[in-house]
Amino acid sequence: MPGSTSSFADLGLRPVVVHALRRLGVQEPFPIQSAAIPDALAGRDILGRAPTGSGKTLAFGLPLLHRLSGRASVPARPRAIVLVPTRELALQISTSLEEPALASGIRIASVVGGVPLKRQLDVLRRGVDVVVATPGRLEDLVSTTAVSLADVEIAVIDEADRMSDLGFLPQVEALLDRTPGDGQRMLFSATLDGEVNTLIEKYLRTPAFHRTVGAPVADSPVEHHFFRVTAQNKDSVAAAIASRDGSTILFLRTKHAVDRLTEKLRSEGVSAAALHGDKSQASRVHTMAAFTDGSVPVLVATDVVARGIDIDGVTLVVHVDPPVDVKDYTHRAGRTGRAGRTGVVVTLLTENQEEHVTSLIDQAHLDAPIADVVPSSPALVAATGARKPTGIPVGASTPPSGATATRTGSRRASGSTPQRTRSRRPGRR
């Protein structure tokens, strides 16, 4: 929930941007936005430590648009870059900034893997002000020498700790080294230690530090349940949970496990879709759109959607495979209970995982017992709404092919502009 009495107009943003936010139902700034936007508008480097769901996108995105407006970029020479760890987050940021960008006359393109390189080059050559990108794909484009970062005035690194976990920081540094040293840099991260701290010391100059402390996972308005299952009935328990009414995310550790469970769920009558890094970008966009609009109520995923993805209405998160550590538990659990709403988080564990899960419970300061369940157990039904699947297989669907980068600056997409996902849900940050 917004935690500040100031308005976006009070922060110094242009009226056209404030009106664009109102059209989206965004009325009051979150604390991280109230704190960071004035310093960012002044051109200072920003160091932000804020948990998922705290409103970071608008905290860096609105002042970025404000400072770039009124001028045009040279083709293939963007004036701002936003580096993020996943394709989904890149597309979400582009979508979140689309309306205020249009109001500001700013063109945005998302540049991610899984899309033909030539198609993205064509978009950038037509002139783009802001590129929201995964580091690897932007490095591919820059290495062709057809795209230059020499005009970049503002560089943003979002989810820096996640990029460190994924081993992306060398690519981030290589890209920052191609931007002017006197440009503005903004870095946002849930943690600021290790490699992230090295990045801060190397590239940020006397940054303004803004921190928003999120409520501990134990204090959030979310119920936490831990159910011990046998290895033999684990899939059946997961299927019973997935058969419930409501929007549900099931997390597993590996891509193979995601595909296997998704196939099983669909064969038993559960409308589910798989999402992981080996899926084509067209498939990932199609899957996220179907899950967001509710036409597919169950998303089976790896941790690719555990960070930064804001999907309204997710009422249940299931750790089919327990997370590696309490940080991953917190980020997965954060996909429900968004913006103060209630939600339920369930962890399934087998006997040989009990010691690890007990440690997670202690580290998260949760007061939740571990209960033994089978698919029909009253405790499972009461907590999740689990029920027996219909047994009628769900027909296979083919995701549409097409482009996936997002571009704003024109209400009409050109033939080579990738497909956009767009949301006007009130309150979306």
C-alpha positions in Angstrom: 0.0 0.0 0.0 1.2 3.6 -0.6 2.8 4.8 2.5 3.3 8.5 1.8 1.2 11.6 1.9 2.9 13.2 -1.1 1.6 13.0 -4.6 3.4 12.4 -7.8 2.9 16.0 -8.7 4.5 17.0 -5.4 7.6 15.0 -6.4 8.2 17.3 -9.4 6.9 15.1 -12.3 5.3 16.7 -15.3 1.5 17.0 -15.3 1.2 14.8 -18.4 2.9 12.0 -16.6 0.8 12.5 -13.4 -2.4 12.3 -15.6 -1.1 9.2 -17.3 -0.6 7.5 -14.0 -4.1 8.5 -12.9 -5.5 6.8 -16.0 -3.8 3.6 -14.8 -5.3 4.1 -11.4 -2.0 5.0 -9.8 -2.7 7.8 -7.4 -0.1 8.0 -4.6 3.6 7.0 -4.6 5.0 4.2 -2.6 7.7 5.0 0.0 10.6 4.1 -2.3 9.1 6.3 -5.0 8.7 9.3 -2.7 12.2 8.9 -1.5 14.1 8.2 -4.7 12.3 10.2 -7.4 13.4 13.7 -6.2 17.1 12.7 -6.1 16.8 10.9 -9.4 15.1 13.9 -11.0 18.1 16.0 -9.8 20.4 13.7 -11.7 22.0 12.0 -8.7 23.1 8.4 -8.8 20.6 6.2 -6.8 21.3 3.2 -4.7 18.0 1.5 -3.7 17.5 -1.4 -1.4 13.9 -2.5 -1.6 12.0 -5.7 -1.4 9.9 -7.2 -4.3 6.6 -5.4 -4.8 7.8 -2.1 -3.3 7.3 0.0 -6.5 10.9 0.1 -7.8 9.9 0.3 -11.4 8.2 3.7 -11.1 10.9 4.8 -8.7 13.6 4.7 -11.4 11.3 4.7 -14.5 9.4 8.0 -14.0 12.5 10.2 -13.4 14.2 8.5 -16.3 11.3 9.4 -18.6 11.2 12.9 -17.2 14.9 13.6 -17.8 14.9 12.2 -21.4 11.7 13.9 -22.6 11.8 16.8 -25.1 14.7 15.3 -27.1 15.1 12.5 -29.7 17.6 9.7 -29.8 19.8 9.0 -32.8 18.9 5.7 -34.5 20.7 2.7 -32.9 22.0 4.9 -30.1 19.6 4.8 -27.1 19.9 7.3 -24.3 19.0 5.0 -21.4 19.3 1.3 -20.6 17.6 -0.7 -17.9 19.3 -4.1 -17.3 17.3 -6.9 -15.7 17.8 -10.6 -15.0 14.9 -12.1 -16.9 12.9 -11.7 -20.0 9.6 -11.6 -18.1 10.8 -8.7 -16.0 12.0 -6.8 -19.0 8.6 -7.1 -20.7 6.8 -6.2 -17.5 8.9 -3.1 -17.0 8.3 -2.0 -20.6 4.5 -2.5 -20.1 4.5 -0.7 -16.7 6.2 2.4 -18.2 4.3 2.3 -21.5 1.6 4.8 -20.6 3.8 7.5 -19.0 6.3 7.0 -21.8 3.7 7.7 -24.4 2.7 10.8 -22.5 6.3 11.9 -22.4 7.0 11.2 -26.1 9.6 8.5 -25.2 10.1 5.3 -27.2 10.8 2.1 -25.3 12.0 -1.3 -26.6 12.5 -4.5 -24.7 15.5 -6.5 -25.9 15.6 -10.1 -24.7 16.8 -13.5 -25.8 14.6 -15.9 -27.8 13.9 -13.3 -30.5 15.7 -13.0 -33.8 18.6 -10.6 -33.5 17.8 -8.9 -36.8 14.3 -8.1 -35.7 15.6 -6.3 -32.6 18.3 -4.5 -34.7 15.6 -3.2 -37.0 13.6 -1.8 -34.0 16.7 -0.1 -32.5 17.7 1.4 -35.9 14.4 3.2 -36.2 15.3 5.1 -33.0 14.6 4.1 -29.4 15.1 6.2 -26.3 15.1 3.5 -23.6 16.2 -0.1 -24.0 15.0 -2.5 -21.3 17.2 -5.6 -21.7 18.7 -8.8 -20.4 22.5 -8.3 -20.3 23.3 -11.2 -22.7 21.1 -10.1 -25.5 22.1 -6.4 -25.3 25.7 -7.5 -25.3 25.0 -9.5 -28.5 23.5 -6.4 -30.1 26.3 -4.1 -29.1 29.0 -6.5 -30.3 27.6 -6.2 -33.8 28.8 -2.5 -33.7 25.4 -1.7 -35.3 24.2 -0.5 -31.8 26.2 2.0 -29.7 25.8 2.8 -26.0 27.9 6.0 -26.3 24.9 8.2 -25.9 23.5 6.5 -22.8 22.8 9.2 -20.2 21.0 7.0 -17.6 21.8 3.3 -16.8 19.6 1.3 -14.4 20.5 -2.0 -12.9 17.4 -3.7 -11.4 17.5 -6.9 -9.3 21.3 -6.7 -9.1 21.5 -9.5 -6.5 19.5 -11.8 -8.8 21.9 -11.0 -11.7 24.8 -11.8 -9.4 23.2 -15.2 -8.5 22.8 -15.9 -12.2 26.4 -14.9 -13.0 25.4 -11.9 -15.2 27.5 -9.2 -13.4 30.5 -9.6 -15.8 28.1 -8.8 -18.7 26.6 -5.9 -16.8 30.1 -4.4 -16.2 31.0 -4.9 -19.9 27.9 -2.9 -20.9 28.4 -0.2 -18.3 31.9 0.2 -19.5 30.5 1.1 -22.9 28.4 4.0 -21.5 29.8 7.5 -20.7 31.4 7.6 -17.3 29.6 10.8 -16.3 26.1 9.4 -16.9 23.6 8.8 -14.2 23.5 5.3 -12.7 20.7 3.8 -10.6 21.0 0.4 -8.9 18.2 -1.4 -7.1 18.8 -4.7 -5.2 17.3 -6.6 -2.3 20.8 -7.2 -0.9 23.9 -5.0 -1.3 26.8 -7.4 -0.4 29.4 -9.4 -2.3 29.6 -8.8 -6.0 26.8 -6.3 -5.9 28.8 -4.1 -3.5 31.8 -4.3 -5.9 29.5 -3.1 -8.7 28.3 -0.2 -6.5 31.8 0.9 -5.6 33.0 0.8 -9.3 30.1 2.5 -11.0 28.1 4.7 -8.6 29.4 8.1 -7.6 28.3 9.3 -4.1 24.8 7.8 -4.6 21.7 8.8 -2.7 20.8 5.7 -0.7 17.2 4.9 -0.2 16.0 1.9 1.6 12.5 0.4 2.1 12.2 -2.3 4.6 9.6 -4.8 3.8 7.7 -6.7 6.4 9.3 -10.0 7.3 7.7 -13.0 5.6 6.3 -14.1 9.0 4.5 -10.7 9.4 2.9 -10.6 5.9 -0.8 -11.2 5.5 -0.1 -14.7 4.1 -0.8 -18.1 5.5 2.0 -20.6 5.5 1.5 -24.4 5.4 4.0 -27.3 5.4 2.8 -30.7 4.2 4.9 -33.9 4.4 4.1 -36.3 1.5 5.5 -39.6 0.3 7.6 -39.6 -2.9 4.9 -41.8 -4.4 1.9 -39.5 -3.8 3.7 -36.1 -4.2 2.5 -35.6 -7.8 -1.0 -36.6 -6.8 -1.1 -34.1 -4.0 0.2 -31.4 -6.3 -2.5 -32.3 -8.8 -5.2 -32.1 -6.2 -4.0 -28.7 -5.2 -3.7 -27.5 -8.8 -7.4 -28.6 -9.4 -8.6 -25.9 -7.0 -10.4 -22.8 -8.0 -8.2 -19.7 -8.2 -4.9 -18.6 -9.7 -2.0 -20.8 -8.6 1.8 -20.9 -9.1 3.6 -24.2 -8.6 7.4 -23.9 -8.2 9.9 -26.6 -9.0 13.7 -26.5 -9.2 14.4 -27.9 -12.7 13.1 -27.3 -16.2 12.6 -31.1 -16.7 10.5 -31.3 -13.5 8.4 -28.4 -14.7 7.6 -30.0 -18.0 6.9 -33.4 -16.5 4.5 -32.1 -13.9 2.7 -29.8 -16.4 2.2 -32.8 -18.7 0.8 -34.8 -15.8 -1.5 -32.1 -14.7 -2.9 -31.6 -18.2 -3.4 -35.3 -18.6 -5.5 -35.3 -15.5 -7.7 -32.4 -16.5 -5.9 -29.4 -15.0 -5.4 -26.4 -17.3 -1.7 -25.7 -16.6 1.1 -24.1 -18.5 4.9 -24.5 -18.1 7.4 -21.6 -17.9 11.2 -21.9 -17.8 14.3 -20.6 -19.5 14.2 -23.2 -22.3 10.8 -22.1 -23.6 10.8 -19.8 -26.7 10.1 -16.2 -26.1 6.8 -16.4 -28.0 5.8 -19.3 -25.8 6.7 -17.5 -22.6 4.8 -14.3 -23.6 1.8 -16.4 -24.5 1.9 -18.4 -21.2 2.3 -15.2 -19.1 -0.6 -13.6 -20.9 -2.8 -16.6 -20.5 -2.0 -16.9 -16.8 -2.5 -13.1 -16.2 -5.9 -13.0 -17.9 -7.0 -16.2 -16.1 -7.6 -18.4 -19.1 -4.9 -20.7 -17.7 -5.3 -20.7 -13.9 -2.2 -22.8 -13.1 1.4 -21.8 -13.8 4.2 -24.4 -13.3 7.5 -22.7 -13.2 11.1 -22.6 -12.2 12.4 -19.6 -10.2 12.3 -17.5 -13.5 9.1 -16.0 -12.2 10.1 -15.8 -8.5 11.5 -12.3 -8.7 10.0 -9.0 -9.8 6.9 -10.4 -11.6 3.8 -8.7 -10.5 0.6 -10.7 -11.3 -2.6 -9.6 -9.6 -4.8 -12.2 -8.1 -2.4 -15.1 -7.4 -4.0 -16.6 -4.3 -1.8 -19.7 -3.8 1.9 -20.4 -4.2 3.1 -24.0 -3.9 6.7 -25.0 -3.4 6.4 -28.5 -5.0 10.2 -28.6 -4.6 11.3 -26.7 -1.4 13.4 -23.6 -2.2 17.1 -23.7 -1.7 17.2 -21.0 1.0 15.0 -18.6 2.9 15.7 -15.8 0.4 14.2 -17.9 -2.4 11.4 -18.9 -0.1 10.6 -15.2 0.5 10.7 -14.3 -3.2 8.6 -17.2 -4.3 6.1 -16.5 -1.5 6.0 -12.9 -2.6 4.1 -13.8 -5.7 0.9 -13.9 -3.6 -0.3 -11.5 -1.0 0.7 -8.6 -3.2 0.0 -5.0 -2.0 -1.3 -6.1 1.3 -3.7 -8.8 0.0 -4.1 -12.1 1.6 -2.7 -15.3 0.1 -1.6 -18.9 0.9 1.9 -20.4 0.6 2.2 -24.2 0.7 5.5 -26.2 0.9 5.5 -29.9 0.0 8.3 -32.0 1.5 9.3 -35.6 1.6 10.9 -37.3 4.6 14.4 -36.7 3.4 13.8 -33.0 3.0 12.4 -32.5 6.5 15.7 -31.2 8.0 16.2 -28.7 5.3 12.6 -27.4 5.5 12.7 -27.2 9.3 15.7 -25.0 8.9 13.8 -22.7 6.5 10.9 -22.5 8.9 13.2 -21.4 11.7 15.1 -18.9 9.5 11.8 -17.3 8.3 10.5 -17.2 11.9 7.4 -19.0 10.9 5.2 -20.8 13.5 3.9 -23.5 11.2 3.8 -27.2 12.0 4.5 -29.9 9.4 1.5 -32.1 8.8 1.3 -35.4 6.9 -1.2 -35.4 4.1 -2.6 -37.4 1.1 -4.6 -35.9 -1.7 -7.9 -36.1 0.2 -6.7 -35.0 3.6 -9.0 -32.5 5.3 -6.0 -30.3 6.3 -4.9 -30.1 2.7 -8.4 -29.3 1.5 -9.0 -26.7 4.1 -5.7 -24.9 3.4 -5.8 -25.0 -0.4 -9.2 -26.0 -1.7 -7.7 -29.2 -3.1 -10.0 -31.5 -5.0 -9.8 -34.5 -7.2 -8.9 -33.7 -10.9 -11.6 -34.4 -13.5 -9.4 -36.9 -15.3 -10.4 -35.4 -18.7 -7.2 -34.4 -20.5 -6.7 -30.8 -21.4 -6.2 -30.3 -25.2 -2.8 -29.1 -26.3 -2.5 -25.5 -27.4 0.0 -23.9 -29.7 1.4 -20.5 -28.7 1.4 -17.9 -31.4 4.6 -17.1 -33.2 5.8 -13.6 -33.6 8.0 -10.9 -32.1 8.4 -10.3 -28.5 10.2 -7.0 -27.9 8.0 -4.2 -26.7 8.0 -0.7 -28.1 6.2 2.5 -27.2 6.1 5.9 -28.8 3.4 5.0 -31.3 -0.1 3.7 -30.6 0.3 1.4 -33.7 3.0 -1.2 -33.8 4.8 -1.7 -37.0 5.1 -5.0 -38.7 8.5 -5.7 -37.2 7.6 -4.4 -33.7 7.2 -7.4 -31.4 4.0 -8.2 -29.7 3.2 -6.2 -26.6 1.6 -7.4 -23.4 -0.5 -4.5 -21.9 -2.3 -4.1 -18.6 -4.5 -1.3 -17.3 -5.3 -2.9 -14.0 -5.8 -0.1 -11.3 -3.0 0.2 -8.8 -0.5 -1.7 -10.9 3.0 -0.6 -9.9 
